[in-house]
Amino acid sequence: MTLFATLRHTRISAPDGLVSRIMNEIPKQRKQQVWLKVIKKHPALTAAAIFLLVMLFSTLSLMKADNQLIVKVGDLDQVVINGNIVTVPEGSTVTGNLTVENGKAEILGNVEGNLTVIDGSYYQASTAHISGKVKRIDQALDWIWYRISNTFTDVAYR
């Protein structure tokens, strides 16, 4: 019998603890974070989420960027503007919707439509009359919803 054949039939055992030392030296496999798995698995969803996030922050920054008084009304002759106060005088009637942005609306007369106050306040005298709804928008989500709904309304009726 040759030396090779003898070695082939001989069992060599490892010293005690060698296997555990070798296993402890093998680097642990790092677990991939769950959110990274989702990003890799759904790239279109990730792109859409990032797009919405960017649009949200853009909209919020635009919302607070401008403090200029904006008044939208059908007939501007029926209102009096003094600084950032928009007044519908007693005895006057505004036909259509009145929107006051970044100011104060004082309703002493009549508004035949809706009154919308964005980032401001309104005062209605006891003798005044508003035939439509009164909307006060001073929070970011209300402002975003107002912008979206007005955009669709403007497009639909043009």
C-alpha positions in Angstrom: 0.0 0.0 0.0 1.3 3.4 -0.9 1.5 6.4 1.3 -1.2 8.1 -0.6 -3.6 5.2 -0.1 -2.8 5.2 3.6 -3.5 8.9 4.0 -6.7 8.5 2.1 -8.1 6.1 4.6 -6.8 7.9 7.7 -9.2 10.3 9.3 -7.6 13.6 10.4 -9.5 15.4 13.0 -9.3 19.1 13.8 -8.3 20.4 17.2 -11.1 21.3 19.5 -12.4 24.9 19.0 -10.8 25.3 15.5 -14.2 25.1 13.7 -15.7 27.7 16.0 -12.7 30.0 15.7 -12.9 29.9 11.9 -16.7 30.5 12.0 -16.2 33.5 14.3 -13.6 35.0 11.9 -16.0 34.9 8.9 -17.5 38.4 8.5 -21.2 38.6 9.2 -23.4 39.3 6.2 -24.9 42.7 6.7 -28.7 42.8 6.5 -30.1 45.0 3.9 -32.4 47.7 5.2 -36.1 47.2 4.5 -36.6 50.6 2.8 -33.7 49.9 0.5 -35.3 46.6 -0.6 -38.5 48.5 -1.4 -36.7 51.1 -3.4 -34.9 48.4 -5.5 -38.1 46.4 -5.9 -40.4 49.3 -6.9 -38.4 52.0 -8.7 -41.5 53.6 -10.4 -43.2 54.0 -7.0 -40.0 55.5 -5.6 -39.7 58.0 -8.4 -43.4 59.0 -7.9 -43.0 59.4 -4.2 -39.9 61.6 -4.6 -41.7 63.7 -7.3 -44.7 64.3 -4.9 -42.3 65.2 -2.1 -40.5 67.7 -4.2 -43.8 69.2 -5.4 -45.1 69.4 -1.9 -42.1 71.3 -0.7 -42.1 73.6 -3.7 -45.8 74.4 -3.1 -45.2 75.1 0.5 -42.3 77.4 -0.2 -44.4 79.3 -2.8 -47.3 79.6 -0.4 -45.2 81.6 2.2 -43.1 83.4 -0.4 -45.6 86.1 -1.3 -47.2 88.5 1.2 -48.7 90.8 -1.4 -52.4 91.6 -1.2 -54.3 89.9 -4.0 -58.0 90.6 -4.6 -60.2 88.8 -7.1 -63.6 90.1 -7.6 -66.0 90.5 -10.5 -66.4 94.3 -10.2 -63.5 96.1 -8.5 -65.5 99.3 -8.3 -67.7 97.9 -5.6 -64.8 97.4 -3.1 -62.5 99.8 -1.4 -58.8 98.8 -0.8 -56.9 100.6 1.9 -53.5 99.0 2.6 -54.2 95.4 3.1 -57.9 95.9 4.1 -60.5 95.2 1.4 -63.9 96.7 2.3 -67.3 96.1 0.7 -68.9 99.4 1.8 -72.4 99.5 3.3 -75.0 99.8 0.6 -72.7 98.2 -2.0 -73.3 94.8 -3.6 -70.5 92.7 -5.0 -71.8 90.3 -7.7 -69.8 87.1 -7.9 -67.1 85.6 -5.8 -64.7 87.7 -3.7 -61.3 86.3 -2.9 -58.9 88.2 -0.6 -55.4 86.8 -0.2 -52.9 88.1 2.4 -55.2 90.7 3.7 -58.4 91.5 5.8 -61.9 91.5 4.3 -64.4 93.8 5.9 -67.9 93.0 4.6 -70.3 95.9 5.5 -72.5 95.5 2.4 -73.6 92.5 0.3 -71.6 89.8 -1.5 -73.7 87.8 -4.0 -71.3 84.8 -4.1 -68.6 83.2 -2.1 -66.1 84.9 0.1 -62.7 83.3 0.3 -60.0 84.7 2.6 -56.5 83.2 2.3 -53.9 83.9 5.0 -56.0 86.7 6.4 -59.1 87.4 8.3 -62.6 88.7 7.7 -65.2 90.8 9.5 -68.8 90.7 8.7 -71.1 93.4 10.0 -74.5 92.4 11.3 -76.2 94.3 8.5 -74.0 92.6 5.8 -75.1 89.6 3.8 -73.0 86.9 2.0 -75.2 84.7 -0.1 -72.5 82.0 -0.7 -70.1 80.1 1.4 -67.4 81.7 3.5 -64.0 79.9 3.3 -61.1 80.8 5.5 -57.8 79.2 4.3 -54.8 79.5 6.6 -53.3 76.0 6.7 -50.9 74.5 4.1 -53.2 71.5 3.1 -56.2 73.8 2.8 -54.2 76.1 0.6 -53.0 73.3 -1.6 -56.5 71.8 -2.0 -57.9 75.3 -2.8 -55.2 75.7 -5.5 -55.9 72.3 -7.0 -59.7 72.7 -7.0 -59.5 76.2 -8.5 -57.1 75.1 -11.2 -59.5 72.3 -12.3 -62.5 74.7 -12.0 -60.8 77.3 -14.2 -59.8 74.7 -16.8 -63.3 73.2 -16.9 -65.1 76.5 -17.4 -62.8 78.1 -20.0 
